[in-house]
Amino acid sequence: MAQSRWTTRDIPSQAGRLALVTGATSGLGYEAAFALARAGAEVVLAARDEAKAERARVSIRRQCPDARIAIQALDTARLASVRAFGDRWRSEERPIDILLLNAGIAAVPRREETEDGFERQLGTNYLGHFALAGLLLPFVRREAASRVVPVASLAHRSGRIHFDDLQLQRSYGPQRAYRQSKLAMLMFGLELDRRMKAAGVPIRAIPAHPGAARTDVFRRGDRAGPVQRLAGHLIFSVIGQSAAQGALPLLYAATAPEAEGGAYYGPDGIWELQGHPARSDIAAHARDRAVAQRLWSVSEDLTGIACTV
């Protein structure tokens, strides 16, 4: 069980540690990056938009002048970008202490494909992160304090992995696609932790979700239509919590010594919509090991990148 009313004040010193955060230019990623930098970590903002990343870096340094912030280009919707990121990291061989897999999109009203032929939400939210983890796991320190934190969602509860139509070419729906991608992220985190334990690797994989956090992920002005944007704004303004509060379960999973590998953390309030970090419910279908193993294999085939512990 998480500490009662855990906040960023409870983050242990992160001095001497390196955290890599995807999707760090706004929302959950920005808040997590800021909190980690303030706790002393060197933080790499892995982001698609360099201008937004620079604004995020300036903002963090304005509030925390001693923050060590670097920017690296990464678009999880493009395997070429993921591979290029992995190549750069391999050339530097820098050890990673926290790998926070946060970048994501939602509410894409009509089916779109990435340049790799993936349904856009699955490609951006899950497959790009699976590939990134496969490339970066060799550089994550083999220590109990090291964490891989895939960001999932309450939406996993009504999601399914549609192996017969994984790219949703026959049955696309905005929420159907989002739920599948976030269920995949949760199952990946759980399966990764199982594999690391089986291999005797002390790294902890700990998925987390932000509850109903008010971020840009459901607005996506370049893709979401006015109805989706308005509905998202109204719903989340009523039941949602701030991005800073939503980032707390992610930060707990990434830094709390007592956070357990293979557990799932989210807000402790009613329906897990708001609150402070606590153990979260995992839907029974998300615990299906056979499905998780099949998804892992399919993901390696689709990305061409082996994720080996």
N, C-alpha and C positions, 0 to 999 in steps of 0.2 A: 504493500500500500504506500502511495506517495505521502510525503510529509504534508501535514495539514497546512493549507493555504501557502504553498510553496510559491515564491516569487523570484524575480531576478536577483534579489538580494541574497538568495541562498545558493547562487551559482558559485562553486568553488573557484579559486584562482585558476585561470587558464594560461598563466604565464608560461612561456616556453612551448605552447601547443599551437598547432596549425589547424584551422577549420576551413573547410571548403563548402560554400553554400551556393546551391543553384537557385536561380530565380531570385536574386538578392537585391533587385533594384527597387522593390516596393513591397508592401504588405508583410506577410509572414517572414519572407526571406530577409527583407530589410531589417525588421525588428529583431530577428534572431542574430543576424550579422552584427548589428549594433550592440546587442547585449553581450555577445561573445567577445567583441573587441573591447568593450568596457571592462570585461573581466580579465583582460590581459592577453587574449589569444591573438595571433596573427590570423587575419581573415582574408580569404580569397573570394571575391565576388565573381562568381561564374555567371555571366549574363549575355543575352543575345544582343542587347542594345548598349553599345559602348557609351553613348552620351548619357543615358539614364544611369548606367553604372558609375560614371564619373560624378553625376549629381549625388548619387547615394554616398559615394566616398567622401565628397565634400561635406555633406550633411553630417555624416558620422564624425568626421574630424572636427567639425565645428563644435559638436557637443563633447567630444573626447579627443582633445588635441594630440594626445600621445598614441592614438590608435594606429596600429599597423594594418593598413588595408591595401590589398593589391587587386587588380582587375584582370580577368582572363576571359576571352571571348568563348562563349559556348551557347549553342542552340540545340537543345535536346530533340528538336523536331527534325534535325538533319544528322544522319549518321556520319557524314563527311566532317561535320563540325565536331562531333563527339570523338571521332578518330583523331582529328587534328589536335584536340585538347589532350587526348591520351598520349600522343606522340611528344607534345611539348613537355608534359609532365614526366615522361620516361627520360627525356633528355636531361632534366634537372634532378630526377631521383629524390625528390623531397618527401620526407615522411609525413603522412596525414594522420591526425588524431581524431578529427570529426569529419565525417562525410555526410552532409545534410542534403538529402535529395528532395528538393522542395518545388522546383519550377513546375508550372502547370497552367492549363487553360480549361475552360468549361463553357457551356452554353453556346456551342457552335451550332447554329440553327439548321444548317444544311451540311450534308456530308462533304468533307474535304479530305484530300489525300496529301501526305507529305511527299517530298521529292523521291522518297524511298518506297512509295506506294502503300504506306500505312495510313489507316484512318487517323485523322489528325490528333484527336484527344489521346488515343492509345499510343501513338508514336511519341507525342510530346511528353505526356505524363508518365508513361511507363517504359516503353521500349528504349527510348533514349537514355533513361536512367539505368535500366538494366545493363545496357552496353557500357555506359560510363563506369558503373560499379565493376564490371568485368575487367575494364582496363586499369582501374585505380586500386583495386583490392591488393595487388602486390605491394603497394606503397603505404597501406594503412599499417601503423605500428601494431605488432603482435603483443598487445597489452590489454589488460582488462578495462583500462580507462578509455580505450579507443572505441569509437561508436560509428555505426552506419545507421542513419535514421531516415527511412523512407516515409514520406508524408502521405498518409492515406486520408480517409474521410468517413464520416457517418454513412455516406452514400454506399459504402461497401455492403451494407446489410441487405440492400435490395439489388445488388449487382450480381451478375453471373458471368463466367468466362464462356463465351460462345465459340467453342472450338470449331463448330461447323460453319461459322460465319464470323471469324475473329475480327475481320476488318469491316464488318457490318455493311457489306455491299448490298445485301438483300433486305435488311431490316434496321436501317439507321434511325436513331432518335437521339436528340441532344443529351438527354439524361441517361438513356440506355448506354451510350458511349462513355459518358463520364463515370457512371457507376462501374462499368467493366474496368476502366483504367485504374480507378482507385482500389477496387478489389484486387486487381493484379499487383498494385504496389504493396498492399498489406500482405498478400500471400507470398510475394517475393521476400519481404522482410522476415516473415516467420520461417520460410524455408531456408533463407540464408543463415539465420541463427541456428537452425537445426544442423545444417551442414558444417558450420564452424564448430559446434559442440562435438559433432561426430569426429571431426578431424583434430580435435584437441586444440583448436585455435581460440585464444582467449578474447578476441574481439567480440563485442556485443552488437548484434543487429536488433534495433528496437524501433518498430514503427510507432507513429504517433499521428494524432489528428487534432485540428484546431477548434472543433465544435463549429458553431455558426459564427465565423469571423468575418468582419466587414473588410473585404479586400477587393481588388480589381478583377479577381479571377472570373467572376460571373458576369462582369460587364463587357469586357473585351470589345470595346467600341468599334474595332475594325471588322468584327464578325457577328457579334450578337446584335439582333434587331432591337428596335425600340421597346417592344413588348417585353422581351427578356430583360433588358436593362432596367426598365421601370419596375417589373415584378421583383427582380433581385434587390433593387434598392429598397422597395417597400418592406419586403419580408425581412431582410437582414437589418434594417433600421429598427424593427420592432423586436426581433428575437436575437439579434446578433450581438457580439461583443467586439471590442477593438482588436485590430491586428496585433497590437502589443500583448493583449491578454491571450489571444489565440495562439501566439507563438510560445507561450509558457510550456505546454506539454512537449513541444519539439525541443525546447531548451532543457527540460527535465530529462528527457530521453538521452540528450546529447551529453549532459554534464553530471547529473546526480549520481553519486557513488552507489546509491541503493537501487537505481533503475535496473530492472532485470532484463537480460537478453531474452528475446522471444516473447516478452510481454508487449502490451499495447497500451498507450497512454493517451488520455484526452481530458477534457474538462470534467469536474466532479459535480456540476449542477444538474438540474432536471433534464432528462433526455440527453445529457452530455452536450448541451448546446453552449453553456457558459460555465465559467468557474476556474478553479485552480487544478493543477495536474493530479490525476489519479489513474489507477488501473481502469482500462476501458473494456467494454464488452466486445468480444469477437464473435461474429455470427458463425453458426455451426459450419456452414458451407465454406467459410474462409479457412477452416482448420483441416480441410480435406487434403491429406498429404499426397494422394495419388494425383489430384488435380494440380496441386502445386508443382509436383515433379514434372508432370506433362507440360505445364506452362513454362517451366524453366527450359525444358528441352526445345519447345517450339520457339521460345525467345532467342535461344542460341542460334537456331536455324535461320530465323528471320533477320537477325542482326549480323550474323556471321562472326559474332564475338563470343568466345567461351567465357563463362563466369565461373572460374575455378577457385575454390577455397584453398 
